[in-house]
Amino acid sequence: MRNKAAKSAVRTSVKKFITLVQKKDPESEVALKDMIKKIDTASRKGIIKKNAAARKKSRMQRFYNNSAKAAQ
């Protein structure tokens, strides 16, 4: 059950981050850091694999950078 809760927390933080970025909310940077923290925690506990965590973080960071570049 703990694994399910951690995976759910990761998914929830990803969804929150994506909606904030799409709204061009300045809080999206804080949401990005929170999401990365949750992904790292899940990876450290072995709930998601190390490479999967790195892939998720990379994709979300790239999404954030591209949206910030498009806003300029």
Secondary structure, DSSP 8 states (H G I E B T S, - for coil): -HHHHHHHHHHHHHHHHHHHHHTT-TTHHHHHHHHHHHHHHHHHTTSS-HHHHHHHHHHHHHHHHHHHHHH-
